[in-house]
Amino acid sequence: METRRKFIKTTAAFSLAGALSHWAINAFGEDNRGEILPQRRITRNGEKTTAFALGGYHSAKSLNPGQAEKLIERAIELGVRFFDNARVYHQGTAEEYYGKFLTPKYRDNIFLTTKSPGHSKEEVNKHLEESMKAMNTDHFDLWIMHTISSIEDVDTRINQGVLDYFLEAKATGKTRYIGFSCHTNPKVALYFLDFLEKRGLELDTCQCPVNVCDASFESFQKHLLPVLLEKEYGIIAMKSMAGGGMIGRRFDLTPRDYKDEDIKNITIESAVTMAQLHQYVYSLPVSTLCSGCETVQELEQNIAVLRNLQKLSDTEMQKIAEMAQPFAGLYAEHYKRIL
């Protein structure tokens, strides 16, 4: 086991072709709604879903129900079948948009996910009930422990019964699968995984930031992905544009003292293209890329990369990461913390 672990870690940075074939993309499929985007494995029992997931935060960011409905409808037309959300997105409005425009028509066609940031058993229980009501469903396909942020945070949630309730929710059918997300540092996720392993427990998925800058600073790609692959976790990549911080866009964690003109767009300031921001992530052994699209145009541009995906070589991956390196770290990735 130790030899295999060292091998995976050694090859994890850019040479993951073998692992990618293990989580292979299928050809386009179809259901009664039309053509489905290529799929990858999301759970260790072999279930698959589309390699693109629509993020609930950005799809509701306009707080315009008409705009949200257009994004949802266009995503379905383009073959998206994985939809992400969280109880805290826009004070519940994001979940309500899914409950109005997504689940009444498409629940049987989609892989539906939401998240709870609760720090006690009572709080996550409340969130789950509220999420089911808001999203107009009696169960989720995946329920995620949202953004574990520090070692102390992990300990608190465990001690306050959060993990126990997630396991209970899966056992009672309120959710088919359970997972966790981590934004701040891969060490936090590794600490949680070590806790689970020592107690003989496994969750199903992990959601974490993976992008062209991540490879150069507190890297989830280098330090966490190899462990997740070894444990056969579904890997939900997020923040391929660092929440907008890579493309000159202010987002919720951008420091207030940053002027808009100081938020660099690396697709202008470097040779990295917009398409490569997504292509880089799709070329890694992730199950899906959960992307925050605010407009139909952004949605179409991202999905076009997947539809016409040509996997980057190890050399190309290295080159792109090197071009993005000057923008890595707290400059663009404001959600990360040094531990």
C-alpha positions as CSV (number, residue, x, y, z in Angstrom):
1,M,0.0,0.0,0.0
2,E,2.8,2.4,0.9
3,T,4.6,1.8,-2.4
4,R,1.3,2.4,-4.3
5,R,0.8,5.6,-2.3
6,K,4.2,6.9,-3.2
7,F,3.7,6.1,-6.8
8,I,0.4,7.9,-7.0
9,K,1.8,11.0,-5.3
10,T,4.9,11.0,-7.5
11,T,2.8,11.0,-10.7
12,A,-0.1,13.1,-9.4
13,A,1.1,16.6,-10.3
14,F,0.7,16.3,-14.0
15,S,0.9,12.7,-15.2
16,L,-2.5,11.2,-14.3
17,A,-3.4,9.6,-17.6
18,G,-3.8,6.1,-16.1
19,A,-6.0,7.4,-13.3
20,L,-8.1,9.4,-15.8
21,S,-8.8,6.3,-17.9
22,H,-10.0,4.6,-14.7
23,W,-12.6,7.4,-14.3
24,A,-13.0,7.4,-18.1
25,I,-15.3,9.7,-20.0
26,N,-18.0,7.8,-21.9
27,A,-19.4,8.8,-25.3
28,F,-22.4,11.1,-25.4
29,G,-25.5,9.4,-24.1
30,E,-29.2,10.1,-24.3
31,D,-32.3,10.2,-22.1
32,N,-35.8,11.3,-22.7
33,R,-34.7,14.9,-22.5
34,G,-32.1,14.6,-25.3
35,E,-28.3,14.1,-25.6
36,I,-26.3,13.9,-22.4
37,L,-22.8,15.2,-22.0
38,P,-19.9,12.8,-21.5
39,Q,-20.1,11.2,-18.0
40,R,-17.5,10.1,-15.5
41,R,-17.7,8.0,-12.4
42,I,-18.9,9.9,-9.3
43,T,-19.1,7.1,-6.7
44,R,-16.9,4.0,-6.0
45,N,-19.9,1.7,-6.8
46,G,-19.7,2.8,-10.4
47,E,-22.5,5.4,-10.7
48,K,-21.7,8.1,-13.3
49,T,-22.9,11.6,-14.0
50,T,-22.0,14.4,-16.4
51,A,-18.5,15.7,-16.3
52,F,-19.9,19.2,-16.0
53,A,-22.1,20.3,-13.1
54,L,-23.9,23.6,-12.9
55,G,-23.0,25.5,-9.8
56,G,-26.0,26.9,-7.8
57,Y,-24.3,30.0,-6.3
58,H,-23.4,31.7,-9.6
59,S,-26.5,30.6,-11.4
60,A,-28.6,32.5,-8.8
61,K,-26.2,35.4,-8.3
62,S,-28.3,37.8,-10.4
63,L,-31.2,37.2,-8.0
64,N,-33.3,37.3,-11.2
65,P,-35.6,34.3,-11.4
66,G,-35.9,34.6,-15.2
67,Q,-32.1,34.5,-15.6
68,A,-31.8,31.5,-13.3
69,E,-34.6,29.7,-15.3
70,K,-32.8,30.4,-18.6
71,L,-29.5,29.0,-17.2
72,I,-31.3,25.8,-16.0
73,E,-33.2,25.2,-19.2
74,R,-30.1,25.8,-21.3
75,A,-28.0,23.5,-19.1
76,I,-30.6,20.7,-19.6
77,E,-30.7,21.4,-23.4
78,L,-26.9,21.1,-23.5
79,G,-26.9,17.8,-21.7
80,V,-26.0,18.8,-18.2
81,R,-27.4,16.3,-15.6
82,F,-25.5,17.3,-12.4
83,F,-26.8,20.3,-10.5
84,D,-25.0,21.7,-7.4
85,N,-26.4,23.9,-4.6
86,A,-26.1,24.8,-0.9
87,R,-28.4,25.9,1.8
88,V,-26.5,29.2,2.3
89,Y,-26.3,30.3,-1.2
90,H,-28.1,33.7,-1.3
91,Q,-30.0,33.0,1.9
92,G,-31.7,30.0,0.4
93,T,-32.8,31.7,-2.9
94,A,-30.5,29.5,-5.0
95,E,-32.2,26.4,-3.7
96,E,-35.6,27.9,-4.2
97,Y,-34.8,28.6,-7.9
98,Y,-34.0,24.9,-8.3
99,G,-37.2,24.0,-6.5
100,K,-39.2,26.2,-9.0
101,F,-37.4,25.6,-12.3
102,L,-35.4,22.4,-12.1
103,T,-36.9,19.6,-9.9
104,P,-40.6,19.9,-11.0
105,K,-39.6,19.0,-14.6
106,Y,-36.3,17.2,-14.4
107,R,-35.9,15.5,-11.0
108,D,-35.9,12.0,-12.5
109,N,-33.2,13.0,-15.0
110,I,-30.6,14.7,-12.8
111,F,-28.0,14.1,-10.1
112,L,-29.1,16.6,-7.4
113,T,-26.7,17.9,-4.8
114,T,-26.8,20.4,-2.0
115,K,-24.6,21.2,1.0
116,S,-24.9,22.2,4.6
117,P,-22.3,24.3,6.6
118,G,-23.9,23.4,9.9
119,H,-21.7,22.9,12.9
120,S,-24.0,20.8,15.1
121,K,-26.3,17.8,14.6
122,E,-29.4,20.0,15.2
123,E,-28.2,22.6,12.6
124,V,-27.5,20.2,9.8
125,N,-30.8,18.4,10.5
126,K,-32.6,21.7,10.1
127,H,-30.7,22.5,6.9
128,L,-31.5,19.2,5.4
129,E,-35.2,19.6,6.0
130,E,-35.1,23.2,4.7
131,S,-33.2,22.1,1.6
132,M,-35.6,19.4,0.7
133,K,-38.5,21.8,1.0
134,A,-36.8,24.6,-0.9
135,M,-35.7,22.3,-3.7
136,N,-39.0,20.4,-3.9
137,T,-37.6,16.9,-3.4
138,D,-37.9,14.1,-0.9
139,H,-34.2,13.1,-1.1
140,F,-30.8,14.2,-2.5
141,D,-28.5,12.2,-4.7
142,L,-25.5,13.7,-2.8
143,W,-25.5,15.8,0.4
144,I,-22.2,17.5,1.3
145,M,-20.7,18.7,4.5
146,H,-19.9,22.2,3.3
147,T,-16.4,23.9,3.4
148,I,-14.6,22.3,6.4
149,S,-12.1,25.1,7.0
150,S,-9.6,24.1,9.7
151,I,-8.5,21.3,11.9
152,E,-10.5,22.9,14.7
153,D,-13.6,23.1,12.5
154,V,-13.3,19.4,11.6
155,D,-13.1,18.5,15.3
156,T,-16.0,20.7,16.2
157,R,-18.3,19.1,13.6
158,I,-17.3,15.6,14.6
159,N,-17.8,16.3,18.3
160,Q,-21.1,18.1,17.7
161,G,-22.6,15.1,15.9
162,V,-22.5,16.5,12.3
163,L,-20.7,13.4,10.8
164,D,-23.1,11.1,12.7
165,Y,-26.1,12.8,11.3
166,F,-24.7,12.7,7.7
167,L,-24.2,9.0,8.1
168,E,-27.7,8.7,9.5
169,A,-29.2,10.7,6.6
170,K,-27.6,8.3,4.1
171,A,-28.8,5.2,6.1
172,T,-32.4,6.5,6.2
173,G,-32.5,7.3,2.5
174,K,-32.7,11.1,2.8
175,T,-29.6,11.2,0.6
176,R,-28.1,8.5,-1.5
177,Y,-24.5,9.6,-1.0
178,I,-22.6,11.9,1.3
179,G,-19.4,13.9,0.9
180,F,-17.5,17.0,2.1
181,S,-16.0,20.1,0.6
182,C,-12.8,22.0,1.5
183,H,-11.6,25.3,0.2
184,T,-8.9,26.5,2.5
185,N,-6.0,24.0,2.5
186,P,-5.5,20.4,1.5
187,K,-4.2,19.6,5.0
188,V,-7.6,20.1,6.4
189,A,-9.1,17.5,4.0
190,L,-6.3,15.1,4.7
191,Y,-6.8,15.4,8.5
192,F,-10.5,14.6,8.0
193,L,-9.7,11.6,5.7
194,D,-7.2,10.3,8.3
195,F,-9.9,10.5,11.0
196,L,-12.4,8.6,8.8
197,E,-9.8,5.9,8.0
198,K,-8.9,5.3,11.6
199,R,-12.6,4.6,12.4
200,G,-13.2,2.5,9.3
201,L,-15.5,5.0,7.7
202,E,-15.7,6.3,4.1
203,L,-17.7,9.1,2.6
204,D,-18.4,9.1,-1.1
205,T,-17.1,12.4,-2.6
206,C,-14.9,15.4,-2.0
207,Q,-15.4,18.8,-3.5
208,C,-12.3,21.0,-3.7
209,P,-10.7,23.8,-5.8
210,V,-8.6,22.7,-8.7
211,N,-7.3,25.2,-11.3
212,V,-4.3,26.4,-13.2
213,C,-3.1,28.4,-10.1
214,D,-3.7,25.7,-7.6
215,A,-0.7,23.7,-8.7
216,S,1.6,26.4,-7.4
217,F,0.2,27.2,-4.0
218,E,-1.1,25.0,-1.2
219,S,-2.0,22.6,-3.9
220,F,-5.1,20.3,-3.7
221,Q,-4.1,18.8,-7.1
222,K,-0.7,17.7,-5.8
223,H,-1.5,16.8,-2.2
224,L,-5.1,15.8,-2.0
225,L,-6.1,14.3,-5.4
226,P,-3.7,11.3,-5.2
227,V,-5.1,10.3,-1.8
228,L,-8.7,10.7,-3.0
229,L,-7.9,8.5,-6.0
230,E,-6.4,5.9,-3.8
231,K,-9.5,5.9,-1.6
232,E,-11.8,5.9,-4.7
233,Y,-13.6,9.1,-3.8
234,G,-15.6,10.9,-6.4
235,I,-13.7,14.2,-7.0
236,I,-15.9,17.3,-7.7
237,A,-13.6,20.0,-9.0
238,M,-14.6,23.6,-8.4
239,K,-13.2,27.1,-8.9
240,S,-11.7,26.6,-12.3
241,M,-11.7,30.4,-12.5
242,A,-11.1,30.9,-8.7
243,G,-14.7,32.2,-8.3
244,G,-14.0,34.8,-10.9
245,G,-10.7,36.0,-9.2
246,M,-8.7,34.8,-12.3
247,I,-10.8,36.6,-14.8
248,G,-10.9,40.1,-13.3
249,R,-14.1,39.6,-11.4
250,R,-14.8,40.4,-7.8
251,F,-16.4,37.6,-5.7
252,D,-17.5,37.2,-2.2
253,L,-14.0,36.6,-0.7
254,T,-12.2,39.3,-2.6
255,P,-10.7,41.7,0.0
256,R,-12.6,44.9,0.2
257,D,-9.4,47.0,-0.2
258,Y,-8.8,45.5,-3.6
259,K,-9.8,48.0,-6.4
260,D,-11.7,46.4,-9.3
261,E,-8.9,47.3,-11.6
262,D,-6.4,45.5,-9.4
263,I,-8.2,42.1,-9.9
264,K,-6.1,40.7,-12.7
265,N,-7.6,38.7,-15.6
266,I,-4.9,36.1,-16.3
267,T,-6.4,35.4,-19.7
268,I,-5.3,38.9,-20.6
269,E,-2.2,39.3,-18.5
270,S,-0.7,35.9,-19.6
271,A,-0.9,33.4,-22.5
272,V,-3.4,31.2,-20.6
273,T,-6.7,31.1,-22.6
274,M,-10.2,31.0,-21.2
275,A,-10.7,27.6,-22.7
276,Q,-7.5,26.3,-21.0
277,L,-8.8,27.3,-17.6
278,H,-11.4,24.6,-18.0
279,Q,-9.4,22.2,-20.3
280,Y,-6.7,22.0,-17.6
281,V,-9.3,20.7,-15.0
282,Y,-11.0,18.4,-17.4
283,S,-7.6,16.8,-18.2
284,L,-7.2,15.8,-14.5
285,P,-8.9,12.6,-13.0
286,V,-11.8,14.5,-11.6
287,S,-15.4,13.2,-11.7
288,T,-16.9,16.5,-12.7
289,L,-16.2,20.2,-12.9
290,C,-18.7,22.2,-10.9
291,S,-18.6,25.6,-12.6
292,G,-20.2,28.8,-11.6
293,C,-21.8,30.3,-14.7
294,E,-23.6,33.6,-14.5
295,T,-24.8,33.9,-18.1
296,V,-25.9,31.5,-20.8
297,Q,-22.8,32.5,-22.8
298,E,-20.5,31.5,-20.0
299,L,-22.3,28.2,-19.7
300,E,-22.1,27.5,-23.5
301,Q,-18.3,28.4,-23.6
302,N,-17.5,26.1,-20.7
303,I,-19.5,23.2,-22.1
304,A,-18.0,23.7,-25.5
305,V,-14.6,22.8,-24.0
306,L,-15.9,19.5,-22.7
307,R,-17.8,18.7,-25.9
308,N,-14.6,19.1,-27.9
309,L,-12.2,18.0,-25.2
310,Q,-8.7,17.1,-26.2
311,K,-6.8,16.0,-23.2
312,L,-3.7,18.0,-22.5
313,S,-0.3,16.3,-22.4
314,D,1.8,16.3,-19.2
315,T,4.1,18.9,-20.9
316,E,1.2,21.1,-21.8
317,M,-0.2,20.9,-18.3
318,Q,3.1,21.9,-16.8
319,K,3.5,24.8,-19.2
320,I,0.0,26.2,-18.4
321,A,0.7,25.9,-14.6
322,E,4.0,27.7,-15.1
323,M,2.3,30.5,-17.0
324,A,-0.3,30.9,-14.2
325,Q,2.2,30.7,-11.4
326,P,2.6,34.5,-11.0
327,F,-1.1,34.7,-10.2
328,A,-1.2,31.8,-7.7
329,G,-1.7,32.2,-4.0
330,L,-3.8,34.7,-2.1
331,Y,-3.7,37.1,-5.0
332,A,-6.4,35.1,-6.9
333,E,-7.3,32.3,-4.6
334,H,-8.6,34.3,-1.7
335,Y,-10.4,31.2,-0.2
336,K,-7.1,29.5,0.6
337,R,-5.3,29.8,3.9
338,I,-1.7,28.8,4.9
339,L,-1.6,26.2,7.7
